[in-house]
Amino acid sequence: MQITINISNEQLFDKILWFLNSFKNQGLEIVESKHIDSSKNEILQNLKTSVEEIKLIKEGRLEAVNARDLLDEL
C-alpha cells in the first residue's frame, strides 16, 4: 500500500516524519518526494506557457510551427 501526504507546515512535517520513523523497524519505507512538487510546478508552468503561445498564435502575433516540421526536428 502507498499513501501520499502533502504537508505545507515544516514543523508539522518534522513531527510526522519523526513519528513515522519509529515504524521503520516494522517494515515502513519512507520516500520523500520533493521532486514531484518541482515536476508538478514545471508541468504547470509548461502548460501556462503553451496556453500563452496559443493565444499569441490566435492573435496573429506568433507563427505556428507545422507539426510535421516539429517531428522531423526530433
Distance bins in CASP14 RR format, pairs under 12 A and 6 or more apart:
PFRMAT RR
TARGET T0000
AUTHOR 0000-0000-0000
RMODE 2
METHOD distances of the structure
MODEL  1
1 27 0 0 0 0 0 1 0 0 0 0 0
1 28 0 0 0 0 0 1 0 0 0 0 0
1 29 0 0 0 0 0 1 0 0 0 0 0
2 28 0 0 0 0 0 1 0 0 0 0 0
2 29 0 0 0 0 1 0 0 0 0 0 0
2 30 0 0 0 0 0 1 0 0 0 0 0
2 31 0 0 0 0 1 0 0 0 0 0 0
2 33 0 0 0 0 0 1 0 0 0 0 0
3 16 0 0 0 0 0 1 0 0 0 0 0
3 20 0 0 0 0 0 1 0 0 0 0 0
3 28 0 0 0 0 0 1 0 0 0 0 0
3 29 0 0 0 0 0 1 0 0 0 0 0
3 30 0 0 0 0 0 1 0 0 0 0 0
3 31 0 0 0 0 0 1 0 0 0 0 0
3 33 0 0 0 0 0 1 0 0 0 0 0
4 30 0 0 0 0 0 1 0 0 0 0 0
4 31 0 0 0 0 1 0 0 0 0 0 0
4 32 0 0 0 0 0 1 0 0 0 0 0
4 33 1 0 0 1 0 0 0 0 0 0 0
4 36 0 0 0 0 1 0 0 0 0 0 0
4 37 0 0 0 0 0 1 0 0 0 0 0
4 40 0 0 0 0 0 1 0 0 0 0 0
5 12 0 0 0 0 0 1 0 0 0 0 0
5 13 0 0 0 0 1 0 0 0 0 0 0
5 16 1 0 0 1 0 0 0 0 0 0 0
5 17 0 0 0 0 0 1 0 0 0 0 0
5 19 0 0 0 0 0 1 0 0 0 0 0
5 20 0 0 0 0 1 0 0 0 0 0 0
5 30 0 0 0 0 0 1 0 0 0 0 0
5 31 0 0 0 0 0 1 0 0 0 0 0
5 32 0 0 0 0 0 1 0 0 0 0 0
5 33 0 0 0 0 0 1 0 0 0 0 0
5 36 0 0 0 0 0 1 0 0 0 0 0
6 12 0 0 0 0 0 1 0 0 0 0 0
6 13 0 0 0 0 1 0 0 0 0 0 0
6 16 0 0 0 0 0 1 0 0 0 0 0
6 33 0 0 0 0 1 0 0 0 0 0 0
6 34 0 0 0 0 0 1 0 0 0 0 0
6 36 0 0 0 0 1 0 0 0 0 0 0
6 37 0 0 0 0 1 0 0 0 0 0 0
6 40 0 0 0 0 0 1 0 0 0 0 0
7 13 1 0 1 0 0 0 0 0 0 0 0
7 14 0 0 0 0 1 0 0 0 0 0 0
7 15 0 0 0 0 1 0 0 0 0 0 0
7 16 1 0 0 1 0 0 0 0 0 0 0
7 17 0 0 0 0 1 0 0 0 0 0 0
7 20 0 0 0 0 0 1 0 0 0 0 0
7 32 0 0 0 0 0 1 0 0 0 0 0
7 33 0 0 0 0 0 1 0 0 0 0 0
7 34 0 0 0 0 0 1 0 0 0 0 0
7 37 0 0 0 0 0 1 0 0 0 0 0
8 37 0 0 0 0 0 1 0 0 0 0 0
9 15 0 0 0 0 1 0 0 0 0 0 0
9 16 0 0 0 0 1 0 0 0 0 0 0
10 16 0 0 0 0 0 1 0 0 0 0 0
10 17 0 0 0 0 0 1 0 0 0 0 0
11 17 0 0 0 0 0 1 0 0 0 0 0
11 18 0 0 0 0 0 1 0 0 0 0 0
12 18 0 0 0 0 0 1 0 0 0 0 0
12 19 0 0 0 0 0 1 0 0 0 0 0
13 19 0 0 0 0 0 1 0 0 0 0 0
13 20 0 0 0 0 0 1 0 0 0 0 0
13 30 0 0 0 0 0 1 0 0 0 0 0
13 32 0 0 0 0 1 0 0 0 0 0 0
13 34 0 0 0 0 0 1 0 0 0 0 0
14 20 0 0 0 0 0 1 0 0 0 0 0
14 21 0 0 0 0 0 1 0 0 0 0 0
14 32 0 0 0 0 0 1 0 0 0 0 0
15 21 0 0 0 0 0 1 0 0 0 0 0
15 22 0 0 0 0 0 1 0 0 0 0 0
16 22 0 0 0 0 0 1 0 0 0 0 0
16 23 0 0 0 0 0 1 0 0 0 0 0
16 30 0 0 0 0 0 1 0 0 0 0 0
16 32 0 0 0 0 0 1 0 0 0 0 0
17 23 0 0 0 0 0 1 0 0 0 0 0
17 24 0 0 0 0 0 1 0 0 0 0 0
17 28 0 0 0 0 0 1 0 0 0 0 0
17 30 1 0 0 1 0 0 0 0 0 0 0
17 31 0 0 0 0 0 1 0 0 0 0 0
17 32 0 0 0 0 1 0 0 0 0 0 0
18 24 0 0 0 0 0 1 0 0 0 0 0
18 30 0 0 0 0 0 1 0 0 0 0 0
19 28 0 0 0 0 0 1 0 0 0 0 0
19 30 0 0 0 0 0 1 0 0 0 0 0
20 26 0 0 0 0 0 1 0 0 0 0 0
20 27 0 0 0 0 0 1 0 0 0 0 0
20 28 1 0 0 1 0 0 0 0 0 0 0
20 29 0 0 0 0 1 0 0 0 0 0 0
20 30 1 0 1 0 0 0 0 0 0 0 0
20 31 0 0 0 0 0 1 0 0 0 0 0
20 32 0 0 0 0 0 1 0 0 0 0 0
21 27 0 0 0 0 0 1 0 0 0 0 0
21 28 0 0 0 0 1 0 0 0 0 0 0
21 29 0 0 0 0 0 1 0 0 0 0 0
21 30 1 0 0 1 0 0 0 0 0 0 0
21 32 0 0 0 0 0 1 0 0 0 0 0
22 28 0 0 0 0 1 0 0 0 0 0 0
22 30 0 0 0 0 0 1 0 0 0 0 0
23 29 0 0 0 0 1 0 0 0 0 0 0
23 30 0 0 0 0 1 0 0 0 0 0 0
24 30 1 0 0 1 0 0 0 0 0 0 0
33 39 0 0 0 0 1 0 0 0 0 0 0
33 40 0 0 0 0 0 1 0 0 0 0 0
34 40 0 0 0 0 0 1 0 0 0 0 0
34 41 0 0 0 0 0 1 0 0 0 0 0
35 41 0 0 0 0 0 1 0 0 0 0 0
35 42 0 0 0 0 1 0 0 0 0 0 0
36 42 0 0 0 0 0 1 0 0 0 0 0
36 43 0 0 0 0 0 1 0 0 0 0 0
37 43 0 0 0 0 0 1 0 0 0 0 0
37 44 0 0 0 0 0 1 0 0 0 0 0
38 44 0 0 0 0 0 1 0 0 0 0 0
38 45 0 0 0 0 0 1 0 0 0 0 0
39 45 0 0 0 0 0 1 0 0 0 0 0
39 46 0 0 0 0 0 1 0 0 0 0 0
40 46 0 0 0 0 0 1 0 0 0 0 0
40 47 0 0 0 0 0 1 0 0 0 0 0
41 47 0 0 0 0 0 1 0 0 0 0 0
41 48 0 0 0 0 0 1 0 0 0 0 0
42 48 0 0 0 0 0 1 0 0 0 0 0
42 49 0 0 0 0 0 1 0 0 0 0 0
43 49 0 0 0 0 0 1 0 0 0 0 0
43 50 0 0 0 0 0 1 0 0 0 0 0
44 50 0 0 0 0 0 1 0 0 0 0 0
44 51 0 0 0 0 0 1 0 0 0 0 0
45 51 0 0 0 0 0 1 0 0 0 0 0
45 52 0 0 0 0 0 1 0 0 0 0 0
46 52 0 0 0 0 0 1 0 0 0 0 0
46 53 0 0 0 0 0 1 0 0 0 0 0
47 53 0 0 0 0 0 1 0 0 0 0 0
47 54 0 0 0 0 0 1 0 0 0 0 0
48 54 0 0 0 0 0 1 0 0 0 0 0
48 55 0 0 0 0 0 1 0 0 0 0 0
49 55 0 0 0 0 0 1 0 0 0 0 0
49 56 0 0 0 0 0 1 0 0 0 0 0
49 62 0 0 0 0 0 1 0 0 0 0 0
50 56 0 0 0 0 0 1 0 0 0 0 0
50 57 0 0 0 0 0 1 0 0 0 0 0
50 62 0 0 0 0 0 1 0 0 0 0 0
51 57 0 0 0 0 0 1 0 0 0 0 0
51 58 0 0 0 0 0 1 0 0 0 0 0
52 58 0 0 0 0 0 1 0 0 0 0 0
52 59 0 0 0 0 0 1 0 0 0 0 0
52 61 0 0 0 0 0 1 0 0 0 0 0
52 62 0 0 0 0 1 0 0 0 0 0 0
53 59 0 0 0 0 0 1 0 0 0 0 0
53 60 0 0 0 0 0 1 0 0 0 0 0
53 61 0 0 0 0 0 1 0 0 0 0 0
53 62 1 0 0 1 0 0 0 0 0 0 0
53 63 0 0 0 0 0 1 0 0 0 0 0
53 64 0 0 0 0 1 0 0 0 0 0 0
53 65 0 0 0 0 1 0 0 0 0 0 0
54 60 0 0 0 0 0 1 0 0 0 0 0
54 61 0 0 0 0 0 1 0 0 0 0 0
54 62 0 0 0 0 1 0 0 0 0 0 0
54 64 0 0 0 0 1 0 0 0 0 0 0
55 61 0 0 0 0 1 0 0 0 0 0 0
55 62 0 0 0 0 1 0 0 0 0 0 0
56 62 1 1 0 0 0 0 0 0 0 0 0
56 63 0 0 0 0 1 0 0 0 0 0 0
56 64 0 0 0 0 1 0 0 0 0 0 0
57 63 1 0 0 1 0 0 0 0 0 0 0
57 64 1 0 1 0 0 0 0 0 0 0 0
57 65 0 0 0 0 1 0 0 0 0 0 0
58 64 0 0 0 0 1 0 0 0 0 0 0
63 69 0 0 0 0 0 1 0 0 0 0 0
64 70 0 0 0 0 1 0 0 0 0 0 0
65 71 0 0 0 0 0 1 0 0 0 0 0
65 72 0 0 0 0 0 1 0 0 0 0 0
65 73 0 0 0 0 1 0 0 0 0 0 0
66 72 0 0 0 0 1 0 0 0 0 0 0
66 73 0 0 0 0 0 1 0 0 0 0 0
67 73 0 0 0 0 0 1 0 0 0 0 0
67 74 0 0 0 0 0 1 0 0 0 0 0
68 74 0 0 0 0 0 1 0 0 0 0 0
END
